[in-house]
């Protein structure tokens, strides 16, 4: 199912209208490549991050998390190769002055206006910042260009402070910053974004096994949260980094913009060897049983929280005859349930509905709505992906039952008021 460009525009408009995503610094005319998450967006993003985090650290016994600093010693970026080579050779159109990654150009013409192009030049995508309060004595540092570096920096601290033995993983969710050449396509290519990374440390002889394992595990995780898992696929890279034996992206194949969501990377001993060389520290691992000493090899799974967020919205966005529905996975939807009194001006209905609302509030995120008629309230909840709506009506006052309505099937059932939470738990 290839989504059309207009569904991106419709999703962008819904995201703003209903408080998922706002353009950054909007009242000042915005700032390209920056976005803010609104009241519903932050709920959904937190749900998503919690799912990822629990899956990594609770489902897997041998994965722990860290939360590293955004600014590190600038030497880190020399060791990582960002300062020298994490630069993209770019070409510029001599006519319209648009810039493109040299890798993306198939011939010597500008893709936008057919104008002639310059020779490729190097641009650093790291975002510099200055530390210190005295103007002439400031130190130049960088906002991290990728979150994973703090994992490498803390690999030894983790080994020394936990009982973990190889193979094990360190995961992290955190912000990254890049002076992207062409920020755009909504959340797809921003200059400030969030990544979720796993760095899996293993014996070099086991790389093949763990690479294949994580490739499948990560794909299965994404499949478990998307509305249409058939829209996910692998892309195998042909051009490989010198230390990599293979590399795959997990893609949202129906995307009207770029498709890459997460990279599964074979990093070998590159990162720890480089940090060992630049820091002068011994980052070898000694097997406690065999006493073998080696630099652990790494399988990385590095994904974009914001890109996943965008793809989930695109995948869930559904237009039916008279309604727009976000068919989001209930675990990700900003609200799990909405509670309505049938009529706003009947105090006995309102107080009964409030009781249900209050009792659910401690357990799940729940919306309250008593505006307009029931049809409009359903419409409004469907549009933000609330999976269930409960209505308190006159029958409730007689037999303590409510109607519960399913977002996707629009079917309604009557259940006992005391059963609402269990009903949600089973879903
Ligand atoms: P691309 O080729 O699209 O520039 P990349 O291969 O440089 O991405 P990585 O460095 O592997 O990306 O980063 C891991 C993940 O971080 C990507 O798969 C993507 O989901 C996310 N990501 C990277 N750059 C951006 C960005 N500018 N805005 C939003 N998410 C991003």
Boltz pocket constraint, residues with backbone or C-beta under 6 A from the ligand:
constraints:
  - pocket:
      binder: B
      contacts: [[A, 146], [A, 178], [A, 180], [A, 187], [A, 188], [A, 189], [A, 190], [A, 191], [A, 192], [A, 193], [A, 194], [A, 195], [A, 258], [A, 260], [A, 261], [A, 262], [A, 263], [A, 302], [A, 303], [A, 304], [A, 305], [A, 306], [A, 307], [A, 308]]
      max_distance: 6.0
